Amino acid sequence: MKKEFWINLPVKDITKSKEFFTKLGFTFHPRHIDSDEMAGLVMGDNNVIVMLFPEPTFKNFVRNDVTDANQTSEVLLSIDAESKEEVDSMVKRAVEAGGTIFSEPQDESWLYGAGFTDSDGHRWNVLYRDMSKMPKGEEE
């Protein structure tokens, strides 16, 4: 089965969310570039798409209440970074764009990471992995 893989997230304000992720350096799929009803955030080398939908639209899809991500967590979205500096830079840009840090940068020998929330409270983890220092037995 080929095809695409999407992650769908509810947001309070599509425009504000698009501005937030643009400030972090991400791009959006051209399919929905002018839409006020959805946005396709393109992530990583494999171009995974994180679809952002207004809360009422998302609620209609899932036929369930939308979790307040500022109060509870259902998912932790992780982003691979190429260096410790990239981790620090992304976290700094997230705060400048209106996000908050929930986990300050931590260095654990082979793993360096930090966590931030986006403008809707969704939690994002940014990690740099130095595979040359990874303990034996923990390889992917």
N, C-alpha and C positions, 0 to 999 in steps of 0.2 A: 504494500500500500504506500504509494508515494503521496503526494498532496502537501498541504501546508499544515502547520501546527499553530494554533492561536491560544493565547491566554486572554481571557475577558475580564476587565475590571470596571466596576462602576465608579463614576466620577460625578462630582457636584456641578462642575463647570468645565465643559470641553475646552473652551478657549484658554482658560487659566491652566488647565493640565497640559495643553499643547505648548504654551509658553514655558511652563516649568521644564518639560523634557527637552525643549529646544535649547534652553539655557544650559542644560547638562551636555549638550552636543549630540543628541539623538536626532534622527530624521523620521519622517512619516511616509508611509506608503502613498504613492501618488493616487491610488484608487479612491481615497477618501479625503484628499487634501483640502477641498473646499467645503466639506460637509460640517454642519453644525450638530449632526446626530451621531457621528462616530469618527474615530481617528485610529489609524493603524500605526502604532509605534513600532519601528523596525529595530530589532535587537540582535546584536552579535553577527558573527561570520556566517551563520546558517540562516540569517534573516527570519528569526522567529518573530511573529507579530503579536504584540500586546494590543488588543483592541480596547479602546476606551469608549465607554458608553455612558450617557447621562443616566443617573440612578433610576428614573422611571422606566426607561427602555430596558435596562439591565434587569430590573425587577420583573418586568413582563416576560423576559426570556427564561429566568430561573423559576418563576412562579413561587417566589419565596421572598421574605424580607431581606433587605440589603443590610449587611453588617456595618456598623459604624466603625470604620478602621481606626479611628482615634481612640476607641474604647476597647476593642478586641482585635485579635489577629486570626486570620484564617489561613494566610499564606505568607511566606517570606520569599521574595523574589531576589535571586542572586545574580550578580554581574561579575564576570571574569575581567580582571584588570591585568595590564602588561607590566606594571611596576608598582612599588609602594607609592611613588610620586603620583601615579594615576589615581590610586585609591584616595589619597589626600586631596587631589585636585577635584575629583568628582564630588566628594563629601562637601568641600568648600563651596563648589558651584551649587550644590543642592540647597545649602543653607542660604546662599545669596538669592536663590530663586524662590525662597519661601518655605523650604522644608526644614526639618529639625533633625538633629543627631540623636539617635537612641542608643548607639553604641560607639563610643570613642574609638579611634584607631588602636588596634592591639597587634602586637608582634609576637607570634608564637613560633619562633625558629623558622619553619618553612612556610608559614601562613601569616599573611598580614591582611587585616580587614577592618572594616568599619560599617556601621549601619545608619541609614537615614530614612525619614518618612517623606513621602511626596506631599503635595498640597492637599490630598484627600486622606492622608494618614496611612496609606499603604506602606508597608515596611520593605525596604530594599537593602541588600547586603552587597558590598563591593569587596572583592577578595583578590589578592595577588598570591599566587602559589609558586614558590620556588621549588620546583620538582627535584632539583639536585640535592636539596636538603630534607626531602620528605623521608620520614622513618620507613624502614623496610616493612612490608606487609600492609601499608596504607595506600598503595598505588591504586589508581582507578582501574 
